[in-house]
């Protein structure tokens, strides 16, 4: 399903801000269940909503347009691990369709940053939320639930995204930009 950039961007930003407001509400609640559920829901929403925005904003900074966003299947479905592949095929993701011609004009390192921007932004924002939960004095169960989600998210990125996802694409672009090996023997 394709979603126009002008519709999706404000909607995704609203989701990120709403999750921050949810955390502010949960902080004022003394209910452990409310704090725990709002913490987890907020982190999941921020993770999914900020990821495509990370691609959008950095691509735009480099002069690359976003054609549209889409809801589709995760690249994790391409993994050789059967369980991860099945789960990756079932979990929907919000993708970002960038203008290929404009993206191709970028230096490989900049393209790599655009590919990795979603992971970097979403992980950073979820990490910031976890710090806020800790500093705000949320219940122990909210902290444990938030920390478990954060660790699971990081583990997923390291174990899977480096192979078939955005971090793998970023690494491939960085390799294109790396200087070649220097030979100790010179021909004259």
Backbone torsions as a table, in degrees:
resi	resn	phi	psi	omega
1	UNK	NA	122.6	178.6
2	UNK	-88.2	140.5	177.5
3	UNK	-130.4	125.4	-179.2
4	UNK	-58.6	144.5	-179.0
5	UNK	-58.7	-40.5	-179.0
6	UNK	-65.6	-21.9	177.3
7	UNK	-92.1	-45.6	-173.8
8	UNK	-70.2	-42.3	-176.3
9	UNK	-57.4	-52.3	178.7
10	UNK	-63.7	-34.4	179.4
11	UNK	-65.8	-44.5	179.2
12	UNK	-65.6	-41.6	176.4
13	UNK	-62.0	-40.4	177.3
14	UNK	-61.1	-40.5	177.6
15	UNK	-61.3	-43.2	179.3
16	UNK	-63.3	-46.6	179.8
17	UNK	-66.9	-38.3	179.0
18	UNK	-63.6	-37.0	178.8
19	UNK	-68.2	-34.3	175.4
20	UNK	-65.7	-41.1	176.9
21	UNK	-65.0	-36.8	176.6
22	UNK	-60.8	-41.9	177.0
23	UNK	-64.0	-39.4	178.2
24	UNK	-62.9	-41.5	176.9
25	UNK	-63.8	-46.3	-177.5
26	UNK	-62.4	-32.8	178.6
27	UNK	-62.1	-37.8	-178.9
28	UNK	-77.6	-13.2	-180.0
29	UNK	-88.7	134.2	176.0
30	UNK	-87.7	-0.9	-177.2
31	UNK	-78.6	119.1	-177.5
32	UNK	-62.8	-40.2	-179.8
33	UNK	-64.5	-43.8	178.7
34	UNK	-61.6	-47.4	179.7
35	UNK	-59.8	-43.5	-177.7
36	UNK	-66.2	-48.9	-178.9
37	UNK	-65.6	-44.3	-179.6
38	UNK	-65.2	-38.0	177.1
39	UNK	-59.9	-49.6	-178.6
40	UNK	-65.5	-47.1	-179.9
41	UNK	-62.0	-42.0	179.7
42	UNK	-61.5	-43.3	-179.4
43	UNK	-66.4	-40.5	178.5
44	UNK	-64.4	-45.3	-179.8
45	UNK	-62.5	-46.4	179.7
46	UNK	-62.4	-41.5	179.6
47	UNK	-59.0	-50.8	-176.9
48	UNK	-73.7	-35.5	-176.8
49	UNK	-79.0	-35.8	-176.0
50	UNK	-81.5	-22.7	-178.3
51	UNK	-57.9	-54.8	179.5
52	UNK	-67.1	-28.4	177.3
53	UNK	-66.7	-34.6	176.2
54	UNK	-59.4	-45.7	176.5
55	UNK	-62.0	-47.5	-176.9
56	UNK	-57.8	-51.8	-174.0
57	UNK	-67.3	-41.8	179.7
58	UNK	-72.3	-38.4	176.7
59	UNK	-59.9	-45.4	179.8
60	UNK	-61.7	-39.9	178.6
61	UNK	-62.2	-30.9	178.4
62	UNK	-91.8	5.1	177.5
63	UNK	84.4	20.6	179.3
64	UNK	-105.8	127.0	-179.4
65	UNK	-82.8	152.7	172.7
66	UNK	-101.5	122.0	-179.4
67	UNK	-72.0	-46.8	-179.7
68	UNK	-169.7	168.5	169.9
69	UNK	-104.8	162.2	178.3
70	UNK	-149.4	154.4	172.8
71	UNK	-101.8	123.7	-176.9
72	UNK	-151.2	-166.9	179.5
73	UNK	-91.0	151.3	-179.1
74	UNK	-70.1	150.7	173.4
75	UNK	-64.6	-15.4	-179.9
76	UNK	-63.1	-17.2	177.9
77	UNK	-65.6	-15.7	-179.1
78	UNK	-87.2	-1.9	-178.3
79	UNK	-67.1	151.1	177.6
80	UNK	-78.5	-15.2	178.2
81	UNK	-79.3	119.6	-172.1
82	UNK	-57.3	-49.9	-177.0
83	UNK	-63.3	-47.4	-180.0
84	UNK	-63.6	-36.6	179.1
85	UNK	-66.3	-42.9	179.5
86	UNK	-65.9	-48.4	179.5
87	UNK	-61.6	-43.0	178.1
88	UNK	-60.8	-32.2	177.9
89	UNK	-76.3	-22.1	-178.5
90	UNK	-91.4	-30.7	-176.2
91	UNK	-82.4	119.1	178.5
92	UNK	-72.6	155.5	178.0
93	UNK	-137.8	159.6	176.6
94	UNK	-101.1	115.7	-178.3
95	UNK	-99.9	162.6	-179.7
96	UNK	-122.6	119.0	179.0
97	UNK	-97.4	108.3	-179.3
98	UNK	-93.5	157.0	176.9
99	UNK	-68.5	114.3	-176.2
100	UNK	-61.0	-42.1	-177.4
101	UNK	-64.2	-39.9	179.4
102	UNK	-72.4	-38.8	178.6
103	UNK	-64.5	-38.5	-179.0
104	UNK	-64.9	-25.1	-179.5
105	UNK	-77.4	-15.1	-179.6
106	UNK	-74.1	153.7	171.5
107	UNK	-64.8	149.4	-177.6
108	UNK	-52.8	-41.0	-178.4
109	UNK	-63.2	-41.2	178.7
110	UNK	-66.7	-40.2	175.7
111	UNK	-60.1	-41.3	178.1
112	UNK	-59.8	-43.4	178.2
113	UNK	-63.0	-38.9	178.1
114	UNK	-62.6	-43.6	178.8
115	UNK	-63.7	-40.3	-177.4
116	UNK	-83.7	-11.6	-174.6
117	UNK	-60.1	-37.9	-179.8
118	UNK	-61.4	-46.3	179.2
119	UNK	-63.6	-46.1	-177.4
120	UNK	-62.9	-45.3	-178.4
121	UNK	-67.7	-48.1	-176.5
122	UNK	-65.1	-41.4	178.6
123	UNK	-66.8	-40.7	179.4
124	UNK	-63.4	-44.3	-178.4
125	UNK	-67.7	-38.7	176.1
126	UNK	-66.1	-38.9	176.1
127	UNK	-62.1	-40.8	177.6
128	UNK	-63.7	-41.4	177.1
129	UNK	-61.0	-41.5	179.0
130	UNK	-62.1	-42.5	177.5
131	UNK	-61.9	-42.5	177.8
132	UNK	-60.5	-42.1	178.7
133	UNK	-62.3	-41.2	178.7
134	UNK	-66.2	-49.3	-176.6
135	UNK	-66.8	-36.0	-176.8
136	UNK	-75.4	-8.3	177.4
137	UNK	77.6	36.0	176.7
138	UNK	-63.0	165.9	-179.9
139	UNK	-61.7	156.9	180.0
140	UNK	-59.6	-38.7	-179.9
141	UNK	-65.8	-36.6	177.2
142	UNK	-65.7	-41.8	179.2
143	UNK	-64.5	-45.0	-179.4
144	UNK	-64.6	-43.9	178.6
145	UNK	-62.6	-44.9	178.4
146	UNK	-63.6	-43.5	179.6
147	UNK	-65.6	-39.3	178.8
148	UNK	-63.5	-42.9	178.0
149	UNK	-63.1	-44.4	-178.6
150	UNK	-61.7	-45.5	179.5
151	UNK	-65.1	-42.6	178.7
152	UNK	-62.7	-40.0	179.1
153	UNK	-63.7	-46.4	179.2
154	UNK	-63.9	-42.3	179.4
155	UNK	-62.2	-41.3	178.4
156	UNK	-61.5	-43.7	179.9
157	UNK	-62.7	-46.2	-177.4
158	UNK	-68.1	-43.8	-175.7
159	UNK	-76.8	-35.2	-172.1
160	UNK	-114.7	-43.8	-176.7
161	UNK	-65.0	-29.4	178.1
162	UNK	-69.6	-19.3	-179.4
163	UNK	-95.1	-49.0	-174.3
164	UNK	-127.5	-2.6	-175.4
165	UNK	-106.2	-156.8	-174.9
166	UNK	-61.7	-37.9	179.6
167	UNK	-67.7	-34.3	174.9
168	UNK	-66.0	-41.1	177.4
169	UNK	-65.0	-39.9	178.9
170	UNK	-63.1	-46.3	179.6
171	UNK	-61.4	-39.3	179.1
172	UNK	-63.2	-40.0	177.9
173	UNK	-68.1	-39.5	179.2
174	UNK	-63.5	-35.9	178.8
175	UNK	-65.0	-33.8	178.2
176	UNK	-65.6	-29.6	-176.0
177	UNK	-91.1	-9.6	-177.1
178	UNK	-71.6	142.4	177.2
179	UNK	-67.2	146.8	179.2
180	UNK	-69.9	167.3	-180.0
181	UNK	-66.1	143.9	178.9
182	UNK	-95.7	124.5	-179.4
183	UNK	-84.5	134.6	178.2
184	UNK	-71.7	-19.5	178.7
185	UNK	-98.2	130.8	179.5
186	UNK	-112.6	138.7	174.5
187	UNK	-90.8	139.0	-178.9
188	UNK	-115.5	NA	NA
